[in-house]
Amino acid sequence: MEENIISLLTEALKFYAEPDNYDNNKIINDRGHHAKFAIELTEKNRKTIATYEKEFDELMEMKEEETSPEEFLKEIIKIVDIEKYGR
């Protein structure tokens, strides 16, 4: 996931590093949109990672507490829903 964040930020920086974007006022017209977009996605990714880590830790605690297979499965489905639907 961190590799994706680095790639995203790299692409945003490439926009600002391109001299042609200064000659035809793309930078002025952009008004930081590329940078803001990259920052927003980065923050969303960090929150998602934190949610996954929390859910995984809870899942491991359930396993250690010898939770029923049904409850364990419910937690796994919850993690998949977060990944698939962002909730």
C-alpha positions in Angstrom: 0.0 0.0 0.0 2.8 2.4 0.8 4.3 1.8 -2.7 1.0 3.0 -4.1 1.1 6.2 -2.0 4.7 6.8 -3.2 3.6 6.3 -6.8 0.7 8.6 -6.4 2.8 11.4 -4.9 5.5 10.9 -7.6 2.9 11.4 -10.3 1.7 14.6 -8.7 5.2 15.9 -8.5 5.9 15.0 -12.1 3.0 17.4 -13.1 4.7 20.3 -11.2 8.2 19.3 -12.4 7.2 19.5 -16.1 8.4 22.8 -17.6 5.7 22.8 -20.3 3.0 23.1 -17.6 4.5 26.5 -16.6 4.7 27.8 -20.1 1.0 27.3 -20.9 -0.3 28.2 -17.5 -1.5 24.7 -16.6 0.1 25.2 -13.1 -1.9 28.4 -12.6 -5.1 26.9 -13.8 -4.5 23.8 -11.7 -4.3 25.9 -8.5 -2.9 22.9 -6.6 -5.6 20.5 -7.6 -3.1 17.7 -8.4 -1.3 18.1 -5.0 -4.6 18.3 -3.1 -5.9 15.2 -4.8 -2.7 13.3 -4.0 -2.9 14.4 -0.4 -6.5 13.4 0.0 -5.9 10.0 -1.5 -2.9 9.5 0.7 -4.9 10.4 3.8 -7.7 8.0 2.7 -5.1 5.2 2.2 -3.6 5.8 5.7 -7.1 5.7 7.3 -7.8 2.5 5.4 -4.6 0.9 6.5 -5.3 1.9 10.1 -8.8 0.3 9.9 -7.3 -2.9 8.5 -4.7 -3.1 11.2 -7.4 -2.5 13.9 -9.7 -5.1 12.4 -6.8 -7.6 12.1 -5.8 -7.1 15.7 -9.4 -7.7 16.8 -9.5 -10.8 14.7 -6.3 -12.1 16.3 -7.7 -11.4 19.7 -10.8 -13.4 18.9 -8.7 -16.2 17.7 -6.7 -16.2 20.9 -9.9 -16.1 23.0 -11.1 -19.3 21.2 -14.0 -17.5 19.6 -16.6 -19.7 17.8 -15.9 -20.3 14.1 -19.1 -18.4 13.3 -18.0 -15.2 15.1 -14.5 -15.6 13.6 -16.1 -15.8 10.1 -18.2 -12.7 10.7 -15.1 -10.7 11.5 -13.4 -11.9 8.4 -16.4 -10.9 6.3 -16.3 -7.5 8.0 -12.7 -7.0 6.9 -13.5 -8.0 3.4 -16.4 -5.6 3.3 -14.1 -2.8 4.4 -11.7 -3.6 1.6 -14.4 -4.1 -1.0 -16.9 -1.4 -0.1 -14.8 1.0 2.0 -17.0 0.6 5.1 
